[in-house]
Amino acid sequence: MSPDVVVVGAGVAGLTAAVELADRGARVCVLEAKAVLGGRATAFTDPQTGERVDNGQHVLLGCYHDTFRFLKKIGTDGRVRLQTYLDVEFVDRGGVRSRLQCPPLPAPLNLVGGLLQWDALGWADRLSALKMATPIRIAQEGLRAEGKGRNPTRIAASPGETVEQWLINNGQTARLREMLWEPLALAALNQSVREASAPPFARVLGQMFGGDPRDAALGLPACPLDELYAEPAREFIQRHGGEVRIGSPARVVLEGGRVAHVESRGERLQPACVVCAVAWHALPDLFQGETGPVDAVRLAAANTAASPIASVNLWLDRRIMNAAFLGLPGRTMQWVFDKSQMFDGGTSHLTLVASGAEDVMEMTNDALVALALSELCEALPDARAARVQRVSVVRERRATFSLAPGQPARPGTRTGIKGLVLAGDWIDTGLPATIEGAALSGRLAAEAIS
Ligand SMILES: Cc1cc2nc3c(=O)[nH]c(=O)nc-3n(C[C@H](O)[C@H](O)[C@H](O)COP(=O)(O)OP(=O)(O)OC[C@H]3O[C@@H](n4cnc5c(N)ncnc54)[C@H](O)[C@@H]3O)c2cc1C
């Protein structure tokens, strides 16, 4: 018997859509091409240590409301350690350590209070930060207008403007850009501030500093990513009468303006509805037959560039960090995470992250590890005495889609084909390529066919 809905792709977007639909009583079948669930947010077993290692550190924000809604539904929201307010320690390029703590005041007073006390900044930097109040407020107005189904009357940033131009145009000093806005933008957009366009960043800031002070807090998974959501989502779907198939690449065959069937491993499924939740670069080949109604989307997807992330995992013979993570602004590896302090046991490595890592993609593993170690030792002198027991490098060349001005427009949830909807972080949610964008797109897809 064919399921009610076939969901193609078991990343955050596909699993969110499937869980939402299963919860509403639909019989769902999820088809995942790979042998593991989770797509770009997944984990694997390190062959030497046996530890579960994420394909890259994923940081959540308090304003990831759709993500937390999804995790709550599958019973794992407690597996994210969410700060009560934004609290980040940095070591600047001069080796000086400082801490940004945004007090639990209503936004944006929390940000103002945090910046006033942050001793990494001088008075000129702090005063320049106040100039961001207006664009952030405009971004919030835009979000509120959208929430009421209206078009925003003002825009916080123009699509042709890069994040760097936007920050400079809003009077942000070089020090504040390097210490705060660039690390935040790189983490949120995975692209250099010199390349990424400003509106998605303005939107993220509008959400972070818009409402509850906790919206700006960082959340770190306390377990590997597959345990955080992929396996619990699979169990949820199965408990609700659905099915999740791995190693099942799918093709969606179109005919006469409708889905004729979905083909996977020689089987033909004929559901009432299909959710395509594959990454943008997999969309062009997903459809077969009379693809006319989705050709514009396929073309846009084919012309969308990617932005990479490289992670260096280090197993040292001792603990060198006194916090779970540390910002390393102005360096190639912008953040370091101590997984042993983040997870409830079972792991002992550090992960250093290079986002927007075009340049490092061409480096050899040895050169990349040497760079990571030298930046770590320079920021944390205790690391110099530590012995490196094992290293591993993970390169995600197509970690996220590019947000550079001039990239093709992102599609909406609905397509020109009845019963066929799209999900995935590339869907035009206004957000950058994030877990939250993916979770939101999954919910929207489920709502569109319910
Ligand atoms: C290293 C790294 C670090 C990141 N850090 C962060 C972070 O800190 N915070 C954050 O919010 N986001 C982060 N992201 C981004 C986040 O992981 C993605 O935005 C999100 O996981 C995208 O989910 P998705 O479901 O849209 O797509 P995907 O995860 O790409 O899922 C699509 C799935 O479809 C499957 N598929 C493709 N073609 C077919 C087919 N024909 N048939 C069946 N299945 C198919 C794929 O195998 C894949 O499993 C990071 C990403 C990476 C790679």
Ligand as a Chemical Component Dictionary entry (heavy atoms), coordinates in Angstrom:
data_LIG
# 
_chem_comp.id                   LIG 
_chem_comp.type                 NON-POLYMER 
_chem_comp.pdbx_formal_charge   0 
_chem_comp.three_letter_code    LIG 
# 
loop_
_chem_comp_atom.comp_id 
_chem_comp_atom.atom_id 
_chem_comp_atom.alt_atom_id 
_chem_comp_atom.type_symbol 
_chem_comp_atom.charge 
_chem_comp_atom.model_Cartn_x 
_chem_comp_atom.model_Cartn_y 
_chem_comp_atom.model_Cartn_z 
_chem_comp_atom.pdbx_ordinal 
LIG C1  C1  C 0 30.052 21.314 8.973  1  
LIG C2  C2  C 0 28.737 22.041 9.099  2  
LIG C3  C3  C 0 28.513 22.885 10.185 3  
LIG C4  C4  C 0 27.307 23.553 10.304 4  
LIG N1  N1  N 0 27.097 24.341 11.418 5  
LIG C5  C5  C 0 25.877 24.837 11.629 6  
LIG C6  C6  C 0 25.590 25.521 12.849 7  
LIG O1  O1  O 0 26.462 25.693 13.700 8  
LIG N2  N2  N 0 24.317 25.960 13.060 9  
LIG C7  C7  C 0 23.338 25.782 12.142 10 
LIG O2  O2  O 0 22.196 26.180 12.417 11 
LIG N3  N3  N 0 23.584 25.167 10.958 12 
LIG C8  C8  C 0 24.818 24.693 10.687 13 
LIG N4  N4  N 0 25.074 24.047 9.512  14 
LIG C9  C9  C 0 24.035 24.010 8.453  15 
LIG C10 C10 C 0 23.026 22.889 8.681  16 
LIG O3  O3  O 0 23.682 21.668 8.898  17 
LIG C11 C11 C 0 22.160 22.760 7.437  18 
LIG O4  O4  O 0 21.569 24.005 7.143  19 
LIG C12 C12 C 0 21.034 21.745 7.631  20 
LIG O5  O5  O 0 21.510 20.549 8.193  21 
LIG C13 C13 C 0 20.400 21.449 6.260  22 
LIG O6  O6  O 0 19.404 20.462 6.391  23 
LIG P1  P1  P 0 18.503 20.042 5.149  24 
LIG O7  O7  O 0 17.584 19.008 5.645  25 
LIG O8  O8  O 0 17.946 21.248 4.516  26 
LIG O9  O9  O 0 19.505 19.430 4.057  27 
LIG P2  P2  P 0 20.469 18.155 4.126  28 
LIG O10 O10 O 0 21.001 18.010 5.496  29 
LIG O11 O11 O 0 21.446 18.323 3.019  30 
LIG O12 O12 O 0 19.526 16.910 3.845  31 
LIG C14 C14 C 0 19.168 16.494 2.559  32 
LIG C15 C15 C 0 19.139 14.971 2.531  33 
LIG O13 O13 O 0 18.638 14.547 1.265  34 
LIG C16 C16 C 0 19.330 13.373 0.872  35 
LIG N5  N5  N 0 19.157 13.184 -0.575 36 
LIG C17 C17 C 0 19.685 13.906 -1.589 37 
LIG N6  N6  N 0 19.265 13.436 -2.784 38 
LIG C18 C18 C 0 18.430 12.400 -2.506 39 
LIG C19 C19 C 0 17.649 11.518 -3.310 40 
LIG N7  N7  N 0 17.619 11.597 -4.658 41 
LIG N8  N8  N 0 16.908 10.556 -2.697 42 
LIG C20 C20 C 0 16.897 10.447 -1.339 43 
LIG N9  N9  N 0 17.622 11.265 -0.535 44 
LIG C21 C21 C 0 18.351 12.237 -1.109 45 
LIG C22 C22 C 0 20.758 13.662 1.298  46 
LIG O14 O14 O 0 21.523 12.476 1.380  47 
LIG C23 C23 C 0 20.531 14.340 2.654  48 
LIG O15 O15 O 0 20.522 13.405 3.710  49 
LIG C24 C24 C 0 26.296 23.403 9.329  50 
LIG C25 C25 C 0 26.532 22.565 8.229  51 
LIG C26 C26 C 0 27.721 21.893 8.117  52 
LIG C27 C27 C 0 27.941 20.978 6.935  53 
# 
loop_
_chem_comp_bond.comp_id 
_chem_comp_bond.atom_id_1 
_chem_comp_bond.atom_id_2 
_chem_comp_bond.value_order 
_chem_comp_bond.pdbx_ordinal 
LIG C1  C2  SING 1  
LIG C2  C3  SING 2  
LIG C2  C26 DOUB 3  
LIG C3  C4  DOUB 4  
LIG C4  N1  SING 5  
LIG C4  C24 SING 6  
LIG N1  C5  DOUB 7  
LIG C5  C6  SING 8  
LIG C5  C8  SING 9  
LIG C6  O1  DOUB 10 
LIG C6  N2  SING 11 
LIG N2  C7  SING 12 
LIG C7  O2  DOUB 13 
LIG C7  N3  SING 14 
LIG N3  C8  DOUB 15 
LIG C8  N4  SING 16 
LIG N4  C9  SING 17 
LIG N4  C24 SING 18 
LIG C9  C10 SING 19 
LIG C10 O3  SING 20 
LIG C10 C11 SING 21 
LIG C11 O4  SING 22 
LIG C11 C12 SING 23 
LIG C12 O5  SING 24 
LIG C12 C13 SING 25 
LIG C13 O6  SING 26 
LIG O6  P1  SING 27 
LIG P1  O7  DOUB 28 
LIG P1  O8  SING 29 
LIG P1  O9  SING 30 
LIG O9  P2  SING 31 
LIG P2  O10 DOUB 32 
LIG P2  O11 SING 33 
LIG P2  O12 SING 34 
LIG O12 C14 SING 35 
LIG C14 C15 SING 36 
LIG C15 O13 SING 37 
LIG C15 C23 SING 38 
LIG O13 C16 SING 39 
LIG C16 N5  SING 40 
LIG C16 C22 SING 41 
LIG N5  C17 SING 42 
LIG N5  C21 SING 43 
LIG C17 N6  DOUB 44 
LIG N6  C18 SING 45 
LIG C18 C19 SING 46 
LIG C18 C21 DOUB 47 
LIG C19 N7  SING 48 
LIG C19 N8  DOUB 49 
LIG N8  C20 SING 50 
LIG C20 N9  DOUB 51 
LIG N9  C21 SING 52 
LIG C22 O14 SING 53 
LIG C22 C23 SING 54 
LIG C23 O15 SING 55 
LIG C24 C25 DOUB 56 
LIG C25 C26 SING 57 
LIG C26 C27 SING 58 
# 
